[in-house]
Amino acid sequence: MENIFILIGIGFIVGTLGTLIGAGGGFILVPILIFMYPDFKPATITAISLAIVACNAISGSIAYARAKRIDYKAGIQFSLFTIPGSVLGVIATRYITKDLFTIVFGSLLVLLAVYLFFKKNTPENAVPPDNNKGSTHHSVTDKKGETYSYSYNRYVGWAISSLVGFISPILGIGGGIIHVPALVNWLQFPVHIATATSHFMLAIMSIVSVIVHITEGNYNDPLTLKLVIYLAIGVMGGAQLGAYLSHKIKGTAIIKALALSLALVGVRILMKNM
């Protein structure tokens, strides 16, 4: 019998860290599920992870909305471009073998970690030079009265979101570990706006993926449903703590923490698969 309190505790940790860095927590939960339930199929692992990511993203987005750090205009348009890929990605999970799943997942985490750790960060409130067609200027003023001004190319954002939409349900990670560095480094979003907006996008994208998983019958098993319920209880509380801590930690520290977390998890998964 599964220990209810352990599952709730895992969910709380996933919710806290996932919301803090705007990544949803799937990159933490997936390796835990792989280690705890080695017999689970990739489709089952991604189904559980995405359900928890959805709960985390909804809870975290409520907290970020209260802090007024979400760029709704960017979040909505980018989310729309993730939806077709999300549907295709969920369907693709039935054709992916477990070995391929773990190798791809582990390698992606390590590569992202290296990129994030050594990438030079842009100033929080700087507006970068804008000479590209399709660029748009935005500004967000949070609850504390701090204004973040920035400019990004919406076409690049659409392309990235379409790719994230497809990859995320395949790996069960929600897409935040891709979207956050993309928003910060390629679209020039301030880190705190990127994490909040990414969480808002995760809420939309993960709900779509969960609905598709339901139609595929991936939550019909009693054990799967039980894991989702207990992990969700923990993750929703952790999401509130993560959003609170995000106001007190510098953006550069958040990115470094994300990179180190990705590296540790990625290496552990690859070593286990060898």
N, C-alpha and C positions, 0 to 999 in steps of 0.2 A: 504493500500500500504506500502511496506517495505521501511524503511528509508535507502537510499543508503549509506549515510555517516556513519551511525551507523554500517552497515555491513562492510564497508571498514575499519573503526576503529577497529572493533572486529578482522578482519583479520590481521591488523597491529600488534595488541597485541599478537595474536596467533603466528604470524611469528617471532616476536622478542623473546618471551620467549621460543618457541619451538626450534628455532635454537640455542639459547644460551646454552640450556642444551642437545641439540642433540636428542630431543624427538619428533620432527615433529609438535607438537602442538595439536594433536588429543585429548590428555587427557584434554585440556582446552576447545576445541571446542565442543566436544560431550556433556558435561553437559550443556553448553550454549544452544545448539540446543534442548536438552531435556526440558529445562526450557522455551525457547521461542516458541517451537512448540511441545506441549505435545501430539498432535494427530499424529505426524509422527511415522511411523513404524520403528523398528530397522534397517531394510534394507535401508531405506531412509536416516536415520541419519548416518549410517556407510558409505553410498555411498558419501554423501556430505563431511563428515569428511576426507575420504581417498583422495578425489579429491583435497582438500585444503592441506592435508599433502603432496601430490605429488608436488603441486606447491611450497610449502614451502621447501621441500627437494631438489628440483631441483635448486631453487634460492640460498638456503643456501650452497649447495654443490659447486656451482660455486665460491662462496666467500671463502669457505674452501679450494678449489683447488688452488686458488690464494695464499692463506696463506701456502700452501704445508703441510697441517696437516692430509691429508687423507692417510690411509694405504690401497692402492688400492688392493694389493694382498689378504689381509684378507677380505676386503669389498666385492670383487667379489665372492670369494668362499663361504662366508657365505650367500650372497644374493641368490646364486643358490639354496641353501638348503631351502630358505624361499618360493620359487616360488610354489612348489606343495602344501604346506600348505595354501598359500594365495588363490589359486584357490578353494580348499576345504572349506576354511573359508568363502569365499564370498557366496558359495552355501548354507552353513549351516545357514546363517543369515535369510533365508526365513522360517526356522523352529523354530526360537527362539522367545518366547513371550516377551513383553515389560517389564513385572515385573521381569522376570528372567534376562533379559539383564541389567537392572539398578542395581539389587542386586549384580550380579557378577562383574560388572564394578566398583561399589563403593567399594566393599570388596577388590578387587585387588589393587585399589589405596591406600587404608589404609594400607594393609599389606606391600606393596612395600615401603611406606613412613616410616613405623616403621623400616624396615630392613635397609634402606639407612641411616636414621638419626643416628642409633646406631652402624652401621658397621664401624669398624676401617679402615681408608683409608691407602692405600699403598703409598710409596714415588713415586713422579712423574716420576723420571728417573731411578728407580731401576729395575734390572733384577732379578726376583725371582729364587729360586732354581729350577732346571729343571731335574727331574729324571723320568719323565713319557714318555711312548711310545706315539708318535704322536706329541710331542712338537716341536715347531719351534721358532727360534729367529728372531726378526725383529728390525729394527731401522728406524726412520723417522726424517729427518732434515727439519725444517720448514723454512719459508721465512726469519726469523730473525737469522737463523744460529744455533738455539738450537736443539740439537739432543736428541731424546727420544729412549731409548733402552729397550726392553722388550721381554718376552718369553711367549707363550701361547700354550695350547693343542688344536690342530685343530679339533680333534674328539669331544671334549666337545663343541667347537664352532659350529660345524655342527649340533649337537643334539639340542643345544639351539636355533639356527636359524630355524630349522625345526618346533620347538614348537611355536616360535614367529610368524612364517609365518602363522600358523593356527589361533592363538589367535587374532592377530592384526586386520584382516578384520572383525572378529566377533564383536569386540568392537569398531572398527573404530578409533583406536588410532595410527596406523602406526607402533607400535612396539618399538619406541625409549625408552619409559619408562621402557621397559624390557631389551632391548639390551644394553643401556648405563650402568646400574648397573651390568649387566652380564659381559660386556667387562672389566669393571673396577675391580670388586670384584672377579670374577671367572676366568677370562682370563688374569688378570694383565696388562691391557692396561693403559697407562697414561690417565688421565681424558680428557685432551684436544685432544688427538688422538682419544679417544673413542667417544667423541661427534661429531667430524668431520667425522669419519668413519661410525658411526651410521647414520648420515645424508645422506651419500653417499648410504648406504644400503637401507635407507628409500626411496630414489628416485627410485631405481630399484623395490623394493617390492611394493610400493604404485602404481606405474604405471601399474604393472601386475594386481593388485586388481581393479584398475579403469577400465581397459579393460574388466575384467570379469563382473563388475557392468554394463558396457555399454551393453554387450551382454545379461545381465539379464533384461535390460530395466529400470534400476533404476534412469536414468537421463531424462526420457521422460516427466516428469511433468514440466510445465513451471516455477513453483515456485522453484522447486529443481534446475533447471538450472540457474535461476536468482541468487539464493543464492550462488551457486558455483562461478559464474562470479564475483560478487561484493566482496565476501570474498577473492577470489584469487588475486584481485587487491591489497588489503591491505596486504595480507600475503607475497607477493613477496617483497614488500618494507620492511616489518618488518624483513624478513629473513636476509637482508643485514645488518640491524642494529644489530641484534642478533649475527651475525658472527663477526662483528666489536667489540662488547662488550666482546665477549668471550676471546679476546686477553688481556683484561685488568682486568679480574676477575680470582682469584685463583681457581684451580680445586676443592678444598674442599668447597669453597663457592658455586660453581655451584651445587655440590651434595646436600648440605644442602638446597639450594633454591628449588631444585627438590623435596626433601622429604617433605618440608613444603607445597609446592603447591599440591602435591598428597594428603596429609592428609586433607587439607581444602576442596578440591573438593570431595574426597571420602566420607567424613563425611556428607557434604551437600547433596550429592545424596542419601545416605542411609536414612537420616532424612526425605527427601522429599518422599521417597518410603514407609515410615512406616505409 
